[in-house]
Amino acid sequence: MKKYLLLFVFALSIPPVVAQKTTIGPLKEVVQDVLRSSAEDFIDIRGEQIGGDPGTIQFLSTKEVPGSLENKVIGYSGLKKTDWVWESKLATFEKIEDLQSLYKKIYNEIGRGSVKSNSKTYESVNSYDHPNERQRIWKNQFKAVESNMMIDLVAEEINYEWVIWLRIYNLENSSGGGSLF
């Protein structure tokens, strides 16, 4: 009996091995809705206000990427006004190979011209930057043709975990005239 009890206690102490499988739903419709909402500082997709860092105002987003981990609308207080950003934490990974695969899929979905807003298509600002273990952060940006709307696709390592973010903002509204991130 003691042998079985010890075996049971030992089995409980071993962490389960779980393969992480992340499924992100189609981005096109959500991103297009968020882009339309950006003209009014995302007011129509701001949900419940949540705590934030000093100098920010944060709301849960009512527009969410299917399968994502968290979606927010964040206001960064500037000297003259507040700059607004919609942010989605799409996925986290332990292995960079898993991150690379999903990151490329998302890049292709945005970059192939399927995302449009007000008849504007989004083009990559630079050539594709492939996530690798030599860097801690990567950013690929898409800019609307003849507009200041930006889509940032970001991958970064945070506390030994790889994270993919999608951010949408108006470059014209950002205080410094550049990326908010």
C-alpha positions as CSV (number, residue, x, y, z in Angstrom):
1,M,0.0,0.0,0.0
2,K,2.8,2.4,0.9
3,K,4.5,1.6,-2.4
4,Y,1.4,2.7,-4.3
5,L,1.0,5.8,-2.3
6,L,4.6,6.8,-2.9
7,L,4.2,6.1,-6.6
8,F,1.1,8.2,-6.7
9,V,2.8,11.1,-4.9
10,F,5.8,10.8,-7.2
11,A,3.6,10.9,-10.3
12,L,1.8,14.0,-9.0
13,S,5.1,15.8,-8.6
14,I,6.2,15.4,-12.2
15,P,5.0,18.3,-14.3
16,P,2.8,17.3,-17.3
17,V,4.4,17.5,-20.7
18,V,2.0,19.5,-22.9
19,A,2.7,20.4,-26.5
20,Q,1.6,24.0,-27.0
21,K,-0.6,24.3,-30.1
22,T,-1.7,27.8,-30.8
23,T,-4.5,28.5,-33.2
24,I,-5.1,32.1,-34.2
25,G,-8.3,32.7,-36.1
26,P,-8.4,34.8,-39.3
27,L,-7.1,38.3,-38.7
28,K,-8.6,40.1,-41.7
29,E,-12.1,41.0,-40.4
30,V,-10.9,41.9,-36.8
31,V,-8.0,44.0,-38.1
32,Q,-10.2,45.9,-40.6
33,D,-12.8,46.6,-37.8
34,V,-10.0,47.9,-35.5
35,L,-8.6,50.1,-38.3
36,R,-12.1,51.6,-38.9
37,S,-12.4,52.3,-35.2
38,S,-9.0,54.0,-35.0
39,A,-10.4,57.2,-36.6
40,E,-12.2,57.9,-33.3
41,D,-9.4,56.7,-31.0
42,F,-11.0,53.2,-30.7
43,I,-13.9,54.6,-28.6
44,D,-16.4,52.1,-30.1
45,I,-14.3,49.0,-29.2
46,R,-13.2,50.1,-25.7
47,G,-14.6,47.8,-23.1
48,E,-14.2,47.8,-19.4
49,Q,-11.4,50.0,-18.0
50,I,-8.6,48.0,-16.4
51,G,-5.5,49.0,-14.4
52,G,-2.5,50.3,-16.3
53,D,1.0,51.5,-16.0
54,P,1.6,55.1,-14.9
55,G,0.9,57.4,-17.8
56,T,-1.5,55.0,-19.5
57,I,-5.2,54.3,-19.6
58,Q,-6.2,50.8,-20.5
59,F,-9.4,49.2,-21.6
60,L,-10.3,45.6,-22.6
61,S,-11.0,45.5,-26.3
62,T,-14.4,44.4,-27.5
63,K,-12.7,43.4,-30.8
64,E,-10.6,40.3,-30.2
65,V,-8.5,38.1,-32.5
66,P,-10.0,34.6,-32.2
67,G,-7.6,32.4,-30.1
68,S,-5.5,35.4,-28.8
69,L,-4.5,35.7,-25.2
70,E,-5.4,39.3,-24.5
71,N,-6.7,42.3,-26.5
72,K,-6.6,45.9,-25.2
73,V,-6.9,49.5,-26.1
74,I,-4.2,51.6,-24.5
75,G,-3.9,55.4,-24.2
76,Y,-0.5,56.9,-23.7
77,S,-0.7,60.3,-22.1
78,G,1.3,62.9,-24.0
79,L,1.9,66.6,-23.3
80,K,-0.9,67.8,-25.6
81,K,-3.1,64.7,-26.0
82,T,-3.4,61.0,-25.5
83,D,-2.1,58.6,-28.2
84,W,-4.2,55.4,-28.6
85,V,-3.1,51.9,-29.6
86,W,-5.0,48.7,-30.1
87,E,-2.9,45.7,-28.9
88,S,-3.4,42.0,-29.2
89,K,-1.2,39.5,-27.4
90,L,-1.6,36.7,-30.0
91,A,0.5,33.8,-28.5
92,T,3.3,32.7,-26.3
93,F,5.9,30.0,-27.0
94,E,8.7,28.2,-25.3
95,K,10.4,27.2,-28.6
96,I,11.5,29.8,-31.2
97,E,10.6,27.3,-34.0
98,D,7.0,27.5,-33.0
99,L,7.1,31.2,-32.9
100,Q,8.7,31.5,-36.3
101,S,6.0,29.5,-37.9
102,L,3.0,31.4,-36.6
103,Y,4.8,34.8,-37.0
104,K,5.4,34.1,-40.7
105,K,1.8,33.0,-41.2
106,I,0.5,36.2,-39.6
107,Y,3.0,38.3,-41.6
108,N,1.8,36.7,-44.9
109,E,-1.9,37.2,-44.0
110,I,-1.4,40.9,-43.4
111,G,1.2,41.4,-46.1
112,R,-0.5,39.8,-49.0
113,G,-2.9,42.7,-49.3
114,S,-5.9,41.1,-47.8
115,V,-6.2,43.6,-45.0
116,K,-7.9,46.8,-46.2
117,S,-9.4,49.8,-44.6
118,N,-11.2,52.7,-46.4
119,S,-10.0,51.2,-49.7
120,K,-6.4,51.5,-48.5
121,T,-4.1,48.4,-48.6
122,Y,-1.2,47.9,-46.2
123,E,2.3,47.4,-47.5
124,S,5.3,46.2,-45.6
125,V,7.6,49.1,-44.5
126,N,10.8,47.0,-44.7
127,S,11.7,43.6,-46.0
128,Y,10.7,40.6,-43.9
129,D,12.7,40.2,-40.6
130,H,12.7,36.6,-39.6
131,P,12.7,36.0,-35.8
132,N,15.9,34.2,-34.7
133,E,17.6,33.4,-31.4
134,R,20.3,36.1,-31.9
135,Q,17.9,39.0,-31.1
136,R,15.4,39.6,-28.3
137,I,12.9,41.5,-30.4
138,W,11.7,41.7,-34.0
139,K,9.3,44.1,-35.6
140,N,7.7,44.1,-39.0
141,Q,5.5,47.1,-39.9
142,F,2.8,47.7,-42.4
143,K,1.7,51.1,-43.4
144,A,-1.5,52.1,-45.3
145,V,-0.9,53.6,-48.7
146,E,-1.4,57.3,-48.5
147,S,-2.2,57.2,-44.8
148,N,-0.5,57.2,-41.4
149,M,-2.2,54.1,-40.1
150,M,0.3,51.5,-38.9
151,I,0.2,47.8,-38.1
152,D,3.1,46.4,-36.1
153,L,3.8,42.7,-35.9
154,V,6.2,42.2,-33.0
155,A,7.9,39.1,-31.6
156,E,9.9,39.4,-28.4
157,E,11.4,37.3,-25.7
158,I,10.0,38.2,-22.2
159,N,11.2,36.2,-19.2
160,Y,12.4,33.2,-21.3
161,E,9.1,33.1,-23.3
162,W,8.5,34.2,-26.9
163,V,5.5,36.5,-27.4
164,I,3.8,37.6,-30.6
165,W,2.0,41.0,-30.5
166,L,-0.1,42.8,-33.1
167,R,-0.5,46.6,-32.6
168,I,-2.5,49.2,-34.6
169,Y,-2.1,52.9,-34.3
170,N,-2.1,56.2,-36.2
171,L,1.5,57.3,-36.8
172,E,0.4,60.9,-37.2
173,N,-1.1,60.8,-33.7
174,S,2.0,59.5,-31.9
175,S,3.7,62.2,-30.0
176,G,7.2,61.6,-31.4
177,G,6.1,61.1,-34.9
178,G,7.5,57.6,-34.9
179,S,6.5,54.2,-33.6
180,L,5.0,54.0,-30.2
181,F,7.0,50.9,-29.5
